[in-house]
């Protein structure tokens, strides 16, 4: 009963090395569900890459990663006054601060200062930079942090946005020796390096590093049962009637794994909108495509996924799989929990 992620390990690591070559000074990111691979595994891979720093999402993740990664740990979520005190290895943990008050509260620790970019998620504003400069004597200042938007429909330049913050920080008296940047391409990083030769720009990369080579990762689900059904036969929790003759497949992978769960999507273009409307229309009559594939066909959910398995409908014209066979499926790795990761 297994939902498996198979890795072509050497190809996967070769991709990691290619990204590292493209982004010298790269900081790997391991957070959340570890991009489907688990944060412990990613900590080990980051050690092999030898970057010296691993970025994690929260202080809780830093506490967990401390035993798996021996280098420096950069916590991406800003420190909030009054948060739970955790047993962190403070000598190698770098906290992000996004306010002057937060900076004051972390005197004696290692920090990066996050600036309020056009993401407008969190960070200090340009008007706060002089106050930030006044507090730096009390901390070990490791640099600025800039989290940039991924899309720019207004045509604005991400390089110029970074340059604005470097110039503003320097004008306020902040020694900008290092800038940690998210969502900036290699060409932009190179432009900034040439423009500011005394500043080190380090790209924080997660998705592209771990999931960028789709061919190196394959997801498969074990077939647990195969039952022949005739049109009108009732099945499942809701006793829905089979729409035609065929087979009912029970396969590994349910809501506990993230199967059938979706995050909201930003839809662009008429084609994407039309597809969304079509999917919504089918859902109103209990017809929903699953992420599972067999014999070149994407299968329908027979009913909403159960906690650890899914029920699928297979038409009568297709030879069914045997128990123990594996179905391929396409999933969003950042929302999926696999039973196992298999190197091969």
Buried (B, 14 or more C-beta within 10 A) or exposed (E): EBBBBBBBBEEBBEBBEEBBEBBBBBBBBBBBBBBBBBBBBBBEBBBEBEBEBBBBBBBBBBBBBBEBBEBBBBBBBBBBEEEEEEEBEEEBBBBBBBBBBBBBBBEEBBBBBBBBBEBEEBBBEBEBBEBBBBBBEBBEBBBBBBBBBEEEEEEEEBBEBBBBBBEBBBEBEBEBEBBBBBBBEEEBBBBBBEEBEEBBBBBBBBEBBBBBBEEBBBBBBBBBEBEEBEEEBEBEEEEBEBBEBBBBBBBBBBBBBBBBBEEEEEEEEEEEEEEEEEEEEEEEEBEBEBBBBBEEEEBBBBBBBBEBBBBBBBBEEBEBBEEEBBBEBEBEBBBBBBBEBEEE
